[in-house]
Amino acid sequence: MIAIDGQTALSPFRVDRINAALAAQVRDCRLRDTRHVYFVAADPGTADDPRLYETLQAAPGAPRPATLWIVPRLGTRSPWSSKATDILRGCGLPVQRVERGMAIELERPPATGSAGWQAMLQALHDPMTQSVVTSLAEAARLFDAGAPASLETVALGDDPHAALARPTGGSAWRWPTTRSPTWPTAIARSDAIPATPS
């Protein structure tokens, strides 16, 4: 993974708003600076290509230290990544994927793992879509991906309600996307598909 510092991430107005939220949660802690950080899954030689920095508007060289980094939720791929990866490939760069996070520099942060730390994180990120890492090495987990599960077809038989009520062994059912008085005789199942009845 290649990590690259980018430009300032938040406007002064947004920094002031976050600092107001921090002041209500954690005494003395203050957001000092933010910047975009790009995480690129590519051959290490790509780090020498000036097109990478020009396209991302980033600075060559090792990223600067920070208190923590806010990244897309680990185990997911952000919508930004899909388009940005296409753009970099269109520029002729051999990248597998690029993600954008944000480096956070704080004054007087509370101790890691303390109640104050958890309160501070609430003001800094959205846990539904973002994860917090305290080192760039942890950010490499952005690109961890398991092998996709195979798609199975499961016979429902004459009593589909009973078939669906049986334990699935950890697998999730893919429900029909259209409502119909006639139940299907088979339904797709995959460990990678969440149970989302329509």
Helices and strands as residue ranges (DSSP letters): E 2-8, H 12-25, E 30-42, G 44-48, H 50-56, E 68-72, H 79-90, E 95-107, H 115-124, E 130-133, H 136-139, G 140-143, E 152-155, H 160-165, E 172-173, E 186-190
